[in-house]
Each structure stands twice: as structure tokens, then as C-alpha cells.
Amino acid sequence: MNKRFFTWVLFVSLFLISTSSAYNGNENFFKYNPNPLNKRTQPKCPFAFAEAKFTGKVNGLMTFAQKSCDRTIISGIFSNGLVDPEKNCYTIRIQDVNGKIRDITKDLKLKFIKDGTAPFSVEIKDFNLNCDSGILTVHDSEKQYYSEKQSYSEKQVHSEKQSYSGKESYSAHSYSEKQAHHSYIRKRDANATCCIFQNDHSYQQANILAI
């Protein structure tokens, strides 16, 4: 990684620290107010941050700063690995924890420099991290998967009567069965990922982790 990459990492780190400190302790910032009368009646997204670190074929960093009004600022830089962008078509896609994919290439407006990019920072609408249908939010239908366990408790009552008057003996059996019960187990292996494609082929990916 070169000098400009580390400079960008330092800049992003300072930005996140200063932004987090500015909003810390102020509950009013955690609600978006579309009401001109300043009546805050609609709770919205909390401020949140995440990052995706690329190492391997591609070296780079992307940060995600969620605002309160369902908008997210995506910033980053790629120092190397995006070889020959004039001949190769690179796209960047986000796959959320539920498997939904969104192509954000046009939103990022990347400017390629040598085998990397210039620093970029854009604000994307209808994109969030952990609010409503955010990329880090597991949907209710996906949070738990159906796992059926069957446990049967069988109580056997055996009564045996014998008759000594020439009649055959008999045995009576009664069973009580406990119905199968269902257990729901949260999926823990789901991660949101940022994927770089080269000419529509998967090229490099990184997990998007909350910070």
C-alpha cells in the first residue's frame, strides 16, 4: 500500500471519531424530522459506522457512515489491484446479510488512477446499515430457521389380569405421546459483503463490519 492510501485511512479515522463525538449524548440527532414544526414524532435510523477492508488481489478501504434519514455516506480508496481499468470493467456490489444484492458502481462515481482509484465520498439515498431493511439487518423471516426436533415421552401402562376360571389372560397398553416441538435457531453465519467484479466475474470481496 502506498502513502496516499495511509493518508486516506488517517483522514477517514479522524472523520469517524469527530462525527461520533459530535453526536454522542444528543438524543435529538437520532431522529429525523420531516415536520417543519419541529415535532419529532418519527424515530429514524441511529448514527452507525461500518467498514470493508480489502486485502489480496485488491488493497483498499471503504467506510459506511449511516445518517439519521435513511442515507449513508460511503467513502474509500483503492490503492492497487484494479489492473488496466480501460480494458477491464469493474463493478462494486453490496450483498446484505439476507443475500440481497445491490450494484453501487454508478453511485460511487469511481475515478481510476493507475491500478487503483482516487479517494471517493458519496451519499446514497435509501441505503442504511442497521435501520429497517439495512444491509446489516437480518430480516425477521431470515433471523430464525425452522428446525424440528421430535421428543417423545412415552408412558406405558401395563395392566395384566389373569383369570383362573379358564379365560385367557390379556394385557392392556396405553400410550401418551408428547407432540413434536419446534425450536428456532438464529443464523449466526451471515455477513454483509462488498464484492468487486471484474468483467462480471467475482474478483475480490470483503466483509462489511460495524465499528
C-alpha positions in Angstrom: 0.0 0.0 0.0 1.3 3.5 -0.8 1.4 6.8 1.0 -1.9 8.1 -0.3 -3.7 5.1 1.0 -2.4 5.5 4.5 -3.2 9.2 4.3 -6.8 8.4 3.4 -7.1 5.8 6.2 -6.0 8.5 8.7 -8.5 11.0 7.2 -11.3 8.6 7.5 -10.4 7.6 11.0 -10.4 11.2 12.1 -13.7 11.8 10.4 -15.4 8.9 12.2 -14.0 9.9 15.6 -15.1 13.5 15.2 -18.5 12.7 13.9 -19.1 10.1 16.6 -18.1 12.6 19.3 -20.3 15.3 17.8 -23.4 13.1 18.1 -22.6 11.4 21.3 -25.2 12.1 24.0 -27.6 14.1 21.9 -30.7 12.1 21.5 -32.3 14.6 19.2 -29.8 13.7 16.5 -31.1 10.1 16.4 -34.4 11.1 14.9 -35.1 12.5 11.5 -37.7 15.3 11.4 -39.6 15.9 8.2 -42.1 18.0 10.2 -41.4 21.8 9.7 -43.0 22.5 13.1 -40.1 20.6 14.7 -42.3 18.0 16.2 -40.1 14.9 16.4 -42.7 12.1 16.2 -41.0 9.7 13.9 -38.0 7.8 15.2 -35.4 7.1 12.5 -32.0 5.5 12.0 -29.3 5.9 14.6 -25.9 7.0 13.5 -23.8 4.0 12.7 -20.5 3.2 11.1 -19.0 0.2 9.2 -16.0 -0.6 7.1 -14.8 -3.1 4.5 -11.1 -3.7 4.3 -9.8 -5.3 1.1 -6.5 -7.2 1.1 -5.3 -9.6 -1.5 -5.7 -9.0 -5.2 -7.1 -5.6 -4.3 -6.0 -3.4 -1.5 -8.3 -0.7 -0.3 -10.8 0.5 2.3 -14.5 1.5 2.2 -16.3 3.1 5.1 -20.0 3.5 5.6 -21.4 6.3 7.7 -25.2 5.9 8.3 -27.1 9.2 8.8 -30.4 9.6 10.5 -32.6 10.0 7.5 -32.0 6.7 5.6 -29.0 7.9 3.8 -25.4 6.6 4.1 -22.1 8.3 3.2 -19.7 5.8 1.5 -16.1 6.8 1.4 -13.0 5.0 0.4 -10.0 4.4 -1.8 -8.3 1.5 -3.6 -4.5 1.7 -3.8 -3.9 -1.2 -6.2 -5.3 -4.3 -7.8 -7.7 -2.8 -10.2 -5.5 -3.5 -13.2 -6.0 -1.9 -16.6 -9.4 -0.3 -16.0 -9.6 0.8 -19.6 -9.8 -2.8 -20.7 -11.4 -4.4 -17.7 -14.8 -3.4 -16.4 -15.0 -3.2 -12.6 -18.3 -3.1 -10.7 -18.9 -3.0 -6.9 -21.9 -4.7 -5.4 -23.2 -5.0 -1.9 -24.7 -8.2 -0.7 -26.6 -7.8 2.6 -26.9 -10.3 5.3 -30.1 -11.7 3.7 -28.4 -12.3 0.3 -29.9 -9.3 -1.5 -27.5 -7.7 -4.0 -27.2 -4.0 -4.9 -24.9 -2.6 -7.5 -23.4 0.7 -6.3 -20.9 1.3 -9.0 -22.6 4.2 -10.6 -23.3 5.8 -7.2 -19.6 5.7 -6.3 -18.5 7.5 -9.5 -15.1 6.0 -9.3 -12.1 7.8 -10.8 -9.4 5.3 -11.7 -5.7 6.1 -11.2 -3.1 3.6 -12.4 -4.2 0.3 -10.7 -6.4 2.0 -8.1 -8.8 4.8 -7.6 -8.8 8.4 -6.4 -10.4 8.9 -2.9 -14.2 9.0 -3.2 -17.0 10.0 -1.0 -20.7 9.9 -1.9 -24.1 10.0 -0.2 -26.5 7.3 -1.2 -30.3 7.5 -0.7 -32.4 4.6 0.6 -29.3 2.8 1.8 -28.6 2.1 5.5 -26.7 -0.2 7.8 -28.9 -1.3 10.7 -32.2 0.5 10.3 -35.3 -1.2 8.9 -34.0 -3.1 5.9 -30.3 -2.2 6.3 -27.5 -4.3 4.9 -26.5 -5.4 8.3 -30.1 -6.1 9.5 -31.3 -9.7 9.5 -34.9 -9.7 8.4 -37.4 -11.4 10.6 -38.0 -14.1 8.1 -34.3 -14.8 8.0 -33.4 -14.4 11.6 -34.6 -17.8 12.5 -34.8 -21.0 10.6 -37.1 -23.8 11.2 -35.6 -26.7 13.0 -37.9 -29.5 14.0 -37.0 -31.6 17.0 -39.1 -34.5 18.0 -39.1 -35.7 21.5 -41.5 -38.3 22.5 -42.2 -39.2 26.1 -43.9 -42.5 26.2 -45.7 -43.6 29.2 -46.7 -47.2 29.1 -49.2 -48.5 31.5 -49.3 -52.2 31.6 -52.1 -54.0 33.3 -52.3 -57.6 33.3 -55.2 -59.6 34.5 -55.3 -63.2 34.8 -58.3 -65.4 35.2 -58.1 -68.7 36.8 -61.5 -69.7 35.5 -60.4 -70.9 32.1 -60.4 -67.4 30.4 -57.3 -66.2 28.6 -55.2 -63.6 30.2 -54.8 -60.2 28.5 -52.6 -57.2 28.6 -53.7 -53.6 28.2 -51.3 -50.9 27.0 -51.9 -47.2 26.9 -49.5 -44.6 25.5 -49.3 -40.9 25.9 -47.3 -39.2 23.3 -45.8 -35.7 23.5 -46.2 -33.9 20.2 -43.1 -32.7 18.4 -42.0 -29.3 19.3 -40.3 -26.7 17.2 -37.2 -24.8 18.0 -36.0 -21.7 16.2 -32.3 -21.1 15.9 -30.8 -17.7 14.9 -28.5 -17.8 11.9 -25.1 -16.6 13.0 -23.0 -17.2 9.9 -24.5 -14.4 7.8 -22.3 -11.4 6.8 -22.8 -8.5 4.6 -20.1 -8.3 1.9 -18.7 -5.8 -0.6 -17.8 -7.5 -3.8 -15.6 -6.3 -6.6 -16.4 -7.9 -10.0 -14.0 -7.8 -13.0 -15.8 -8.3 -16.3 -18.8 -9.8 -14.4 -16.6 -12.3 -12.6 -16.1 -12.3 -8.9 -12.7 -10.7 -8.3 -12.3 -9.7 -4.6 -14.6 -9.3 -1.7 -14.5 -8.1 1.9 -16.9 -8.4 4.8 -18.7 -5.2 5.9 -18.3 -5.0 9.7 -19.8 -2.5 12.1 -17.3 -0.3 14.0 
